[in-house]
Amino acid sequence: MKLCLSSLLLLAPLVTGYTVRPVTSSRNTRALFSHEPAARAFEPFMQADASSDAISRRDLFSQAIVGVTASMMFSQVANAAEGGIGSSPDSPIVVLGAGGKVGKLCTEILANKGLYVRATTRSGRSILEKESPFVSYAQADVTQLESLENSVKGASGVIFAASASGKKKGGEPVAVDYLGVYNAAKACLDQKVSKLVVVSAATATRPDSLGFKATNYFVKFVYGDRIMDSKIAGEAAMRDLYASAGSKGYAVVRPGGLNDKKSVGSAKVHVSQGDVYASEISREDVALVTVATLLKGAATDGVTFELNQEEGLAKALKDLPDPPAELVHAGAPSFDALLDGLLTDEQIKKKYSSLINDFRGDGMPSLEELLA
């Protein structure tokens, strides 16, 4: 694991003005190979003034760096060992569409966790106001498979946070939300990426709902026609591709109406399956849940769920039945816990087929036409 000078300097205020007694036991060494918290393993013995057995600030600075490095390194290793997704400089988490609001938030959240991120945009530009030693940048166009093959190569996991931005900027819904999701899935399978998480939209399988119709109507004037149809067509194409490969290494997050408010916290966020409910949700909460979905690794393989805030929650269509209790998750103490016990798409089809709508989008070209 590498730490650049700028990240090391951030530690300076933590150690300036203190001295510590030299460590005479092998406690630090033991901590590196145990589950003892790094904060305790490298805890300094603070003194009011220097003494004969005190070590220099430089030594203390070195110990602090070792402690922070060990803490970050082993948290990543432990996460991967438990079936989750970790990262390294050579195997980062890739965020497709990092220039968008949700993609940028995902990038920031991952970097703040000490996880290496490759943030991609069509131009490969920097997206953060304050640069991070954990973030690198790459060019990727989700409408071009070859571009994606290069950008996801070596990735430990991929988040698809791209969406239509208009024909002049980077693509209409069919090109980005449909073909782009298919391309991302194919690139991940070709490059043996263990997990792909796609940010889609709630009510995607409910074309008669107000949410579906209103989103299609208003978005077409800015980004292009039939964005909701394109999103569900992209989901379906991705699932078909993973099924043909015998893999479940994907997850789909379907947020309700997006806003730019602060996170309401996991206890006020509602997760459900079956595309029954919809309300608003902050982009920050979407990003937090998307990251949690990826980092849970195999525990969220092959799942699709809707994500809304509790306030204002309502059914997408009044005549939809109440979903069974095991399809509803709310009031969790963390975003990770909010995702415990999700059923896979296959399990829901077998147990609750009456809830499932196999709608794949209206007016969509075939993949053969798009790939021609």
C-alpha positions as CSV (number, residue, x, y, z in Angstrom):
1,M,0.0,0.0,0.0
2,K,1.3,3.4,-0.9
3,L,0.8,6.7,0.9
4,C,1.8,9.9,-0.8
5,L,3.4,12.9,1.0
6,S,0.1,14.9,1.0
7,S,-1.7,12.1,2.9
8,L,1.1,11.7,5.4
9,L,1.1,15.4,6.1
10,L,-2.5,15.1,7.2
11,L,-1.2,13.1,10.2
12,A,1.1,15.8,11.4
13,P,-1.4,17.6,13.7
14,L,-2.1,14.3,15.4
15,V,1.5,13.9,16.6
16,T,2.9,17.4,17.0
17,G,3.6,18.4,20.6
18,Y,3.7,14.9,22.0
19,T,6.4,12.4,22.9
20,V,6.1,8.8,23.7
21,R,8.1,6.2,25.6
22,P,9.8,3.8,23.3
23,V,8.0,0.5,22.8
24,T,10.1,-2.3,24.3
25,S,7.7,-5.2,23.6
26,S,6.6,-6.7,20.3
27,R,3.0,-5.3,20.7
28,N,3.1,-3.4,17.4
29,T,4.4,-6.4,15.5
30,R,1.7,-8.6,17.1
31,A,-1.0,-6.1,16.1
32,L,-0.1,-6.3,12.4
33,F,-1.0,-10.0,12.4
34,S,-3.9,-10.0,14.8
35,H,-7.4,-8.4,15.1
36,E,-6.3,-5.9,17.8
37,P,-7.5,-2.5,16.8
38,A,-4.7,-0.4,15.3
39,A,-5.7,2.6,17.4
40,R,-4.9,0.6,20.6
41,A,-1.9,-1.2,19.2
42,F,-0.1,2.1,18.4
43,E,-1.6,4.1,21.3
44,P,1.1,6.6,22.5
45,F,2.0,7.1,26.1
46,M,1.6,10.9,26.3
47,Q,3.9,13.0,28.5
48,A,3.8,16.6,29.4
49,D,7.5,17.1,28.6
50,A,10.5,15.3,27.1
51,S,12.3,12.7,29.2
52,S,15.3,10.5,28.8
53,D,13.3,7.6,27.5
54,A,11.3,9.7,25.0
55,I,11.6,9.1,21.3
56,S,11.7,11.9,18.8
57,R,8.7,13.3,16.9
58,R,10.1,11.7,13.8
59,D,9.9,8.3,15.4
60,L,6.4,9.0,16.6
61,F,5.4,10.2,13.2
62,S,6.8,6.9,11.7
63,Q,4.8,4.9,14.2
64,A,1.6,6.8,13.4
65,I,2.1,6.2,9.7
66,V,2.7,2.5,10.3
67,G,-0.5,2.3,12.4
68,V,-2.6,4.1,9.9
69,T,-1.2,2.1,7.0
70,A,-1.7,-1.2,8.9
71,S,-5.2,-0.3,9.8
72,M,-6.2,0.5,6.2
73,M,-4.4,-2.4,4.7
74,F,-5.8,-5.0,7.0
75,S,-9.3,-3.7,6.9
76,Q,-9.2,-4.1,3.1
77,V,-7.7,-7.6,3.4
78,A,-10.3,-8.6,6.0
79,N,-13.1,-7.3,3.9
80,A,-12.0,-9.3,0.9
81,A,-11.4,-12.4,3.0
82,E,-14.9,-12.4,4.4
83,G,-16.4,-12.5,0.8
84,G,-16.6,-8.7,0.4
85,I,-14.8,-6.4,-2.1
86,G,-11.5,-4.9,-1.2
87,S,-9.1,-2.9,-3.4
88,S,-5.4,-2.1,-4.0
89,P,-3.5,0.2,-6.3
90,D,-3.3,-2.5,-8.9
91,S,-6.9,-3.7,-8.4
92,P,-9.0,-0.6,-7.7
93,I,-12.8,-0.3,-7.6
94,V,-13.9,1.4,-10.8
95,V,-16.7,4.0,-10.9
96,L,-18.2,4.4,-14.3
97,G,-19.9,7.8,-14.7
98,A,-17.9,9.4,-11.9
99,G,-18.6,12.8,-13.4
100,G,-22.2,12.6,-12.4
101,K,-23.5,13.5,-8.9
102,V,-24.0,9.9,-7.7
103,G,-20.8,8.7,-9.3
104,K,-18.8,11.5,-7.7
105,L,-20.3,10.7,-4.3
106,C,-19.5,7.0,-4.6
107,T,-15.9,8.0,-5.5
108,E,-15.6,10.2,-2.4
109,I,-17.1,7.6,-0.1
110,L,-14.8,4.9,-1.3
111,A,-11.7,7.1,-1.0
112,N,-12.7,8.2,2.5
113,K,-12.8,4.5,3.5
114,G,-9.2,4.2,2.3
115,L,-10.2,2.1,-0.8
116,Y,-8.5,2.7,-4.1
117,V,-10.8,4.0,-6.8
118,R,-10.4,4.5,-10.6
119,A,-12.9,7.2,-11.4
120,T,-13.9,7.3,-15.1
121,T,-15.5,9.9,-17.2
122,R,-15.7,10.3,-21.0
123,S,-12.7,12.7,-20.9
124,G,-10.8,11.2,-18.0
125,R,-10.9,14.5,-16.2
126,S,-10.4,15.0,-12.4
127,I,-13.7,15.3,-10.6
128,L,-12.7,16.0,-7.0
129,E,-12.2,19.5,-5.5
130,K,-9.5,18.1,-3.2
131,E,-7.4,15.3,-4.7
132,S,-7.0,12.0,-2.9
133,P,-4.1,9.6,-2.9
134,F,-6.7,6.8,-3.3
135,V,-8.3,8.2,-6.5
136,S,-6.9,7.8,-10.0
137,Y,-8.6,8.9,-13.3
138,A,-9.3,7.1,-16.6
139,Q,-11.2,7.7,-19.7
140,A,-14.2,5.5,-20.4
141,D,-17.2,5.7,-22.7
142,V,-19.9,3.2,-21.7
143,T,-21.3,3.3,-25.3
144,Q,-18.0,1.8,-26.5
145,L,-17.2,-1.7,-25.4
146,E,-13.5,-1.5,-26.2
147,S,-13.2,1.6,-24.0
148,L,-14.8,-0.3,-21.1
149,E,-12.7,-3.3,-21.5
150,N,-9.6,-1.2,-20.9
151,S,-11.1,0.8,-18.0
152,V,-12.3,-2.2,-15.9
153,K,-9.3,-4.4,-16.5
154,G,-7.9,-5.5,-13.1
155,A,-10.8,-4.0,-11.2
156,S,-11.9,-5.6,-7.9
157,G,-15.4,-4.3,-8.5
158,V,-17.4,-1.9,-10.7
159,I,-20.1,0.7,-10.0
160,F,-22.2,1.8,-13.0
161,A,-23.4,5.3,-12.1
162,A,-23.6,6.6,-15.7
163,S,-26.9,7.9,-17.2
164,A,-28.0,9.7,-20.3
165,S,-26.6,13.2,-20.7
166,G,-28.0,14.1,-24.1
167,K,-26.8,13.5,-27.7
168,K,-24.5,16.5,-27.7
169,K,-22.7,15.6,-24.5
170,G,-22.3,11.8,-24.4
171,G,-25.3,9.8,-25.3
172,E,-29.1,9.5,-25.2
173,P,-30.9,7.0,-22.9
174,V,-30.8,4.1,-25.4
175,A,-27.0,4.4,-25.9
176,V,-26.1,4.9,-22.2
177,D,-28.8,3.4,-20.0
178,Y,-29.5,0.4,-22.3
179,L,-26.4,-0.4,-24.4
180,G,-24.1,1.1,-21.8
181,V,-25.3,-1.3,-19.1
182,Y,-24.9,-4.2,-21.5
183,N,-21.4,-3.1,-22.4
184,A,-20.4,-2.7,-18.8
185,A,-21.7,-6.2,-18.0
186,K,-19.9,-7.8,-20.9
187,A,-16.7,-6.0,-20.0
188,C,-16.9,-7.1,-16.4
189,L,-17.5,-10.7,-17.4
190,D,-14.8,-10.7,-20.1
191,Q,-12.3,-9.2,-17.6
192,K,-13.5,-11.5,-14.7
193,V,-14.5,-8.6,-12.4
194,S,-16.2,-10.2,-9.4
195,K,-19.0,-7.7,-9.0
196,L,-20.9,-5.1,-11.0
197,V,-23.4,-2.8,-9.2
198,V,-25.8,-0.8,-11.5
199,V,-27.7,2.2,-10.4
200,S,-31.1,2.1,-12.2
201,A,-34.5,3.5,-11.1
202,A,-37.5,2.6,-9.1
203,T,-40.8,1.9,-11.0
204,A,-38.7,0.7,-13.9
205,T,-41.0,-2.3,-14.3
206,R,-44.2,-0.3,-13.7
207,P,-44.8,1.6,-17.0
208,D,-48.4,2.5,-15.9
209,S,-47.1,4.3,-12.8
210,L,-46.9,8.1,-12.4
211,G,-43.2,7.9,-11.6
212,F,-42.4,6.0,-14.8
213,K,-44.5,8.3,-17.0
214,A,-43.4,11.5,-15.4
215,T,-39.7,10.6,-15.6
216,N,-40.0,9.7,-19.3
217,Y,-41.9,12.9,-20.1
218,F,-39.6,15.4,-18.4
219,V,-36.3,13.8,-19.1
220,K,-36.9,13.6,-22.9
221,F,-36.6,17.4,-23.2
222,V,-33.2,17.4,-21.7
223,Y,-31.4,14.1,-22.1
224,G,-33.5,12.1,-24.7
225,D,-36.5,9.9,-25.1
226,R,-37.7,6.9,-23.1
227,I,-35.1,6.9,-20.3
228,M,-37.2,4.5,-18.1
229,D,-37.7,2.1,-20.9
230,S,-33.9,2.2,-21.6
231,K,-33.1,1.5,-17.9
232,I,-35.2,-1.6,-17.7
233,A,-34.0,-2.8,-21.1
234,G,-30.4,-2.4,-19.9
235,E,-31.2,-4.3,-16.7
236,A,-32.8,-7.1,-18.7
237,A,-29.9,-7.3,-21.2
238,M,-27.4,-7.4,-18.3
239,R,-29.3,-10.2,-16.5
240,D,-29.5,-12.2,-19.7
241,L,-25.8,-11.9,-20.2
242,Y,-24.9,-12.9,-16.6
243,A,-27.3,-15.8,-16.8
244,S,-25.7,-17.1,-20.0
245,A,-22.4,-16.9,-18.3
246,G,-23.6,-18.8,-15.3
247,S,-22.8,-15.9,-13.0
248,K,-24.6,-13.9,-10.4
249,G,-21.9,-11.3,-9.9
250,Y,-24.2,-8.3,-10.3
251,A,-26.6,-6.2,-8.2
252,V,-29.2,-3.5,-9.2
253,V,-30.0,-0.5,-7.0
254,R,-33.2,1.3,-8.0
255,P,-33.6,4.6,-6.2
256,G,-36.7,6.7,-6.2
257,G,-36.9,10.4,-7.1
258,L,-33.4,11.9,-6.5
259,N,-32.7,15.1,-4.5
260,D,-29.5,16.8,-3.4
261,K,-30.3,16.8,0.4
262,K,-28.0,15.4,3.0
263,S,-28.3,11.7,4.0
264,V,-31.2,10.9,6.3
265,G,-29.3,8.0,7.7
266,S,-29.9,4.3,7.4
267,A,-32.7,4.2,10.0
268,K,-34.8,6.4,7.8
269,V,-34.1,4.6,4.5
270,H,-36.4,2.0,3.1
271,V,-35.2,-0.9,1.0
272,S,-37.8,-3.2,-0.7
273,Q,-38.0,-5.8,-3.5
274,G,-40.7,-6.3,-6.1
275,D,-40.8,-2.7,-7.4
276,V,-43.8,-1.9,-5.2
277,Y,-42.8,1.3,-3.4
278,A,-41.4,4.7,-4.4
279,S,-40.6,8.1,-2.8
280,E,-37.7,10.5,-2.8
281,I,-34.2,9.7,-1.8
282,S,-31.1,11.8,-1.5
283,R,-28.2,11.1,-3.9
284,E,-25.9,10.9,-0.9
285,D,-28.0,8.0,0.5
286,V,-28.0,6.3,-3.0
287,A,-24.2,6.5,-3.1
288,L,-23.9,5.2,0.5
289,V,-26.1,2.2,-0.3
290,T,-24.5,1.6,-3.6
291,V,-21.1,1.4,-2.1
292,A,-22.4,-0.8,0.7
293,T,-23.9,-3.1,-1.9
294,L,-20.6,-3.5,-3.7
295,L,-18.5,-4.0,-0.6
296,K,-20.8,-6.8,0.7
297,G,-19.5,-8.7,-2.3
298,A,-21.1,-12.2,-2.7
299,A,-23.8,-11.4,0.0
300,T,-25.6,-9.2,-2.6
301,D,-24.9,-11.2,-5.7
302,G,-27.9,-11.4,-8.1
303,V,-30.1,-9.0,-6.2
304,T,-32.3,-6.2,-7.3
305,F,-34.0,-3.7,-4.8
306,E,-35.7,-0.4,-4.6
307,L,-34.3,2.4,-2.4
308,N,-36.4,5.2,-0.9
309,Q,-36.7,7.3,2.2
310,E,-39.4,6.4,4.6
311,E,-41.0,9.8,4.5
312,G,-43.5,10.1,1.7
313,L,-43.3,6.4,0.9
314,A,-46.2,5.1,-1.3
315,K,-47.0,2.3,-3.7
316,A,-46.1,2.9,-7.3
317,L,-49.6,1.7,-8.2
318,K,-52.5,1.6,-5.8
319,D,-53.6,-1.9,-6.7
320,L,-50.2,-3.5,-6.1
321,P,-50.3,-6.1,-3.2
322,D,-48.3,-5.5,0.0
323,P,-45.0,-7.2,-0.4
324,P,-44.2,-10.1,2.1
325,A,-42.2,-9.0,5.2
326,E,-39.0,-10.6,4.0
327,L,-38.9,-8.3,1.0
328,V,-39.0,-5.1,3.1
329,H,-35.9,-3.8,5.1
330,A,-36.1,-0.7,7.2
331,G,-34.9,0.9,10.5
332,A,-31.4,-0.6,10.2
333,P,-28.5,0.6,12.3
334,S,-26.2,0.8,9.3
335,F,-26.4,0.8,5.5
336,D,-24.6,-2.5,5.5
337,A,-27.3,-4.0,7.8
338,L,-30.0,-2.6,5.6
339,L,-29.0,-5.0,2.9
340,D,-29.0,-8.2,5.1
341,G,-31.3,-10.9,3.9
342,L,-32.0,-9.7,0.4
343,L,-33.4,-12.3,-1.9
344,T,-31.9,-12.9,-5.3
345,D,-33.8,-12.3,-8.5
346,E,-34.1,-16.1,-8.9
347,Q,-35.5,-16.6,-5.4
348,I,-38.1,-13.8,-5.9
349,K,-39.3,-15.3,-9.2
350,K,-39.8,-18.7,-7.5
351,K,-41.4,-17.5,-4.3
352,Y,-43.3,-14.4,-5.4
353,S,-43.9,-14.6,-9.1
354,S,-47.1,-12.6,-8.9
355,L,-45.1,-9.6,-7.9
356,I,-42.8,-9.7,-10.8
357,N,-43.4,-7.9,-14.0
358,D,-41.2,-9.0,-16.9
359,F,-41.6,-5.7,-18.7
360,R,-38.4,-5.0,-20.7
361,G,-39.2,-1.6,-22.2
362,D,-41.4,-0.3,-25.0
363,G,-40.1,1.0,-28.3
364,M,-36.6,-0.4,-27.7
365,P,-34.3,-1.5,-30.5
366,S,-32.9,-5.0,-30.2
367,L,-29.3,-5.5,-29.0
368,E,-28.5,-6.8,-32.4
369,E,-29.5,-3.5,-33.9
370,L,-27.5,-1.5,-31.3
371,L,-24.4,-3.6,-31.8
372,A,-24.5,-3.6,-35.6
